[in-house]
Amino acid sequence: MIGVWHVFCLSGGLEEEWGLNRKFLKQNTLKREVWCGGVGLHSGAGVSLRMLPAPPDFGIRFKRVDLGHRPEIPAHYEQVVDTFLATTLGRDGVVVSTVEHLMAALFCCGVDNVLIEVDGPEVPILDGSAAPFVEVIRKAGLREQGAVRQCLVVEKPLEVREGDAYIKARPSRDFRVHYAIDFPHPLVGRQEYAWSLGAGTFAVEIAGARTFGFLKDVQKLQSIGLAQGGSLANAIVFDDRGLLNKDGLRYSDECVRHKLLDFVGDLALAGGSVRGSFEVRKAGHALHNAFLRKLTESPGYCAIAPTTVQVPFFHAPGMSPLGMKYSSVGKPV
């Protein structure tokens, strides 16, 4: 098990482009504490979240400050206790849910060590994407630490299936994901997106993609006490005739980009960065977690190595400020 999170290993091409030397990279924490707040997607209750710098090898931990004993839950796949509609971490009966968007942002922004204080059982949904979390992390800044980062490297091909859904992994020099979805709705249908992590690519291509759903499903969930905080301010919602959000989509293929975002956030629970190529079709949080357990717990499928490529996430070309508007094809406008 790796105890920290960090930026993904990247290809030699990027290394040459930026004139970077191959060397062991150090872990990062935040320069200063930062705060954000909003509502929980399912409870509808207000929740505050504070992220604080943490020492080397601390990893990422959630602390429930609304409870008397202020319990901590490591952000690790072994702590996943529920995957219905979101990824929920739990320990000794205490839970923190909907962690995947924040985890994806921390992972791709290069944050290894951070204590996340929340005063409720959910991470705030904010606008339904990872973009606000990336903006908060950018405002905090990163501080390099002394310990070396570790990278989980896919060593041989692996496939996990459930019906017509599957996740395949194979060795690669960098980190890349090809995600495909297929929904019986004319505005969604079959969508595919191929993405690889590079300088600024997460912020521009993936972070702004919002969670999505269908009105009939949302109404069913609300009737049983779920999705109480869901609204057009934090989700894309389709009815039988079309899209309910008057401002439209941020990307023409926003739905598949969001599913890819969820996969990255769930993969971040490996406890370190990842180098490999992943093909994903029609998966969800449950299959993401089952795949990660298979990858890390089956002998020979992965190995641990130091991370050796530096990526200037906060000063890279194409990393435009978040809070940006998007055209239908995902270009900042």
N, C-alpha and C positions, 0 to 999 in steps of 0.2 A: 504494500500500500504506500502510495506517495502522500506525503503530508502537506503539500503546498500546491497552489495553483499559479499558473504563469502563462506567458504568451506561448503560442504554438511554435514549434520548430518550423523553419521556413527553408525554401529551396536555395541552392547556390546562386540561381539567377538573381534573386533579390539581393543576396549578399554582395554580388558583383556590382549590381546597379547602384547600391548605396556605398560601395567602397568599404565594407565592414570586414574586420578580421574575425577569423574563427577563434573563439575563446569561450570559456565557460562563463555563462551569464549568471548574474546575481539575482536574488529574489527582490521583489518590490513590495512596499506597503504604501499607504496613502501619506502624503505630506501633512495633512491636517484632517480633522474630523469634519464630516459633512452630514447634512440632514435632508430628508425629503418626507413628504406625507401625502396621504390620500385615503382612498377607501379600499377595503378588501373586496375582491371580486365576488366572493360567495356570501360573506357575512353582511356586506354593505356597511359595516361599521368603520369609523375613522381609525386610521392607524398611522403612527409615526415610526420612522426608521432612521437610525443614526449609524453611520459607519465611522469606526475609529481605527487609527494606526495600530498595528500589532507587531510583535517581535518576530525575528526570523524563525522559520519552521513552525509557526503558530497555525498556519493554514487559514481557512475561512470557517468561521463559527457564527451561529446565530444565538443570541441571548434574549430570552423572554423577560424583559424588565418589568412587565405588568404582574408577574407572579412573585410571591414573597421570597422564594429561594433563588430567583433569577437564574434558572437553569440554562445551560449552554448545550447546543446541538451541533456537532460537526457537520459541515456540508460535504457529505460523502454518500456514495451509492448504498452503502450498508445501512444507512440511517433512513432510507426511503421506506415509508410505511403505507403510503397510498399513492396511486397514480390515476385516480378517477378525475378527469378534467384538468388536473394540474399535478405537479410533483410536490408531495408532502414529505417533509423530514420529521422524524419523531424520535424521542428518547424518554424512557420511563413515563410514558403516558402524556408527555408534553409534545406539541406539534408546532411546526411552522410550515405553512403551505404556500403554493404558487411562487416557488423560489426560482423557477427556470429562467425568467427574463433577466433578473438581477445576476444570476450565475453566469449567463452568457456574456453580459456586459463586463463583469469582473474578469472573466476568463480571457476575453479578446482584448481588453485594455491592459492586461499584464499585471493585475493585482494578485499577489501571492498570499499575503497575510493581512487579514482584516477581521475585526470584531464587529458584527452587525447586531445592533440592539433594536428590537421591535417591541412595541407595547400591545401586541395582539397576536392572534394565531395565524395571520396572513401577512405576506409582503404586500404593500399597496400596489394596486394594478396600474396606477398613474394613467397613461394614455393607451395602455394595452400593448405597448411595444417595449423594447429595451432602450430606445433613444433617450428618455429622460434619465435613466441610470447612467448611460455613457456620459451625458452632460454633467451630471453630479461628480462622477469620477474625474472628468477632465478639470473641473473646477478645483477639486482637491489636489490634483497633481500626484505624481509618484515619487517616492524616495527609495533609492537603491539601498539594499541591505547586504550583509556580508556572506550569507549562505548561498550556495550554488543551487540553481533551479534544476529540477529533474524533468525528464520527458518520457512519457509512455509511448513506446514504439511498437507498431504492429509488425510482428515477425512473420506470420504466415496467414493465408486467407481464412476467413471465418464467415459463416452464414448462419443467421438465426431467422426462422420463419414462424409465422402464425397465420394460417389460411393463405390468402393472397398477399399478405403483408410480409415484408422481409427487410433485413439489414445485412449488407455484405461489407466486409472489410478486407483490404489487402494492403501489403506494404507499399509505401510511397516515400519520396524524399521530402514531401511537405504535407500539409493538412488540407484536404479537399473533401467536399461533400456534394453528391448529386442526389437531390431529393425529388420525388414524384408523388403527386396526390391525384385522386380521381373522385369527384363528388357529382352526384346527379343533379346539378343545377347549371343552367345555361351560362351564368356569369362566373362559374368556377370551373366545372368540368375537369379535364385532365390538364394539369400544369406540371412543369418540370423546371428545376433551376439548378445550375452547376456553379459552385462557388469555391474559391480557395482563399485562405487567409493571407492577406498581404497588408502593406502599410495603408491603413485607412479603409480597407474594403468592408469591414464589418459595419463601421459607422455609416457608410454611404449606401451599401447594398442590402444590408440585413437588419440593422438595429431598428429602423423606422417601421418595419412591418408589424401590423397590429393583429391581435388575436381576432378570430372571426367565428361566426356562428349563424344559425338559421333561426328565424323568428319562432317557428313552431317548437323547436328544441328549447330555446330560451324560455318560452312560456311554460313548458313542462318542468324545467328545472326550477323556475321561480315558484311554481305551485307546490314543490316539495321543499322549499326553503333554501334553495341554492341560487347562485347568480343574482343575489339581492343587490349587489353593487354594480351589476352590468348595465351599461348604457351606451348610447351612440357616441359618448365622449371617450369611451375606452374600449370599444370593440367595433368591428365591421359586422353588420347584421344584414342578412339577405331574407326577403320574404319570397313568396312564390313568383312575384312579378319582377323583382329586381333588387337593387341595393337601396337600403333605407338611409344611409349616410349622405346628407346633402352635399358634403364637400368632396364626395367621391373617394377613389382609391389613391393611395400614395404611389403605388406601382400597379401596372396592369396585372401582374402576377403576385400580388401582395399575399395571397393566401399561402402559396407554396413557400414563399420566403419566410413567412411566419413559422410554418412547420419546421423549416430548416433552423430557424432561430431556437425553437424549442429543443431540437435535437442537440444543438451546440450546448445549450444550458444544461441539459441532462447529461451530456458527455463530460461536462466540467466536473461532475460529481465523481469522476475517476480519481480525483485528488492530485492531478498534475496536468501538464500539457500533453497533447497527443500528436503523434506523427503517423499518418496513414491516410488511405483513400477509402471513403465510405459511400456506398450506394444504398439509398433508403427509399422504400416504396410503401405508401399507405400505412405508415407506422404511427405510434402514439407513445405517450409517456410510459405505458406498461412495457411495450416492446423495447423501447430505448433502454429501460432499466434492466430488462432481462438480457439484452445483448451485452450491456456493459459488464454485468456479472459474469457472463460466459467468457468474454474477452479477458477479463482480469483474473478470473479464478481457474481457468483451464490451462494447465501447463503447456508452455511452448508457443502460445499465441501472441504474447507481447513480452517486451523487455523494458528495463528502465535504463536511461542514459542521460548524461548531462545535456542541457540545452546549450547550443553553441552559436546561435545566430541572433544578433541584436536587430530589433525593428523599432524605429523611432515613431511610435504610434501617435504621439501628440503633435508632431511637426511634419507629418507626411503629406505629400501632394494628394489632393482629392479629399482630404479629411475636412470637409466644410463644417461650420458650426451646426450643432444640433438645434432642434426647434425649427429646422429648415422646412420649406415646402417642397413637395415632390410633384413632378410631372407624372403622366400616366405610365411612363417607362422607367421611372425611378431616378431620373436625373434631377439634381437640385435646381430650383428655378428662383 
